[in-house]
Amino acid sequence: MKNINRLLTLIIIFGLTLTGCETELDDPAGERNLIGATPVIENLDPSIFLAADKQNTFVAFDVTAGELDLTMDAIVEVSYDGGKERAQLSEFTIPATGLEVALTDVADALGISVDDMVGGAYVNIEVLTKAGDKYFRSAAAVNPLIACDYVPTDYPGTPNAASSGWGVDGEVTVTVDPTDDFTLLVSGLATIDGCVEDGGPLPLIVDPASYNITVPRTILASSEGWIADYGYTNIAYGGTGTLNTCSREIQLLLEITVDQGSFGEYAFTITY
């Protein structure tokens, strides 16, 4: 059945354009306003908080009005790890460069101890813009990780890889590229999918500044397995992801393709 669904996926991708109707719903994030410009957070650097130095770590970024030459009053609002409680951190005027958000400031604004902000959690940073006497939520938001140190020797092993959307769940093998400590090599994704993995391994290139992951498109299996039943060749994976250096969990969004077309993008989680 899984293979039939995948065949239908290709047919849909190649042959149909799906449309749907929209229903207006209440916004769970609060009141929003369509103003003349949408702020954009740019140049996030540093882009992570350091769990090993919570008293001194910070992130920095610029905020612009996008492509428009406008000034806007704005505030930074913060929350912790997806929590519903938000707190105002600072007021500023857009455009702004070099805005800094310290982890201690986030803790103080939320009324919690920085010692209770654990490695592996995220800080949610949002920009609200002012119209009249009100501030309105915008699309400008980032979620920097409170990151533990990256230790290459933590990752070789046989973690579990799963994707509910693609319908796979099983053990893979991870090694570290002998020429680059920040490249993890994954073998077995095609195997747990019922193919003969005669390609790969799949490289996960970790950005040391953010722990974001780049996955170059890589052919994992050429022709044997379920793909042969449908006349497909060269199943390949590629995309992006993130690494949580505290839990070692790897989240990936991978486009899966064959020479004949694309099955679309699927979320994968690798857990140790």
Protein Blocks (a to p, Z undefined) as FASTA:
>chain_A
ZZmmmmmmmmmmmmpccdddddddddfkbpcdddfbdcddehiacfbdcfklmmlgccdd
dddehjaccdddddddddeehiabdcdfbdcddddehiacdfklmmmmnopafklpcghi
acdddddddehjbccddfbdcdddddddddfklmgccdddddfknopacdddddddfkbm
kbccdehjlmmnopacfehjddddddfklopacdddddfbfkgcjklmnopahiaddddd
dddfknopacdddddddfkbcebjcdddddZZ
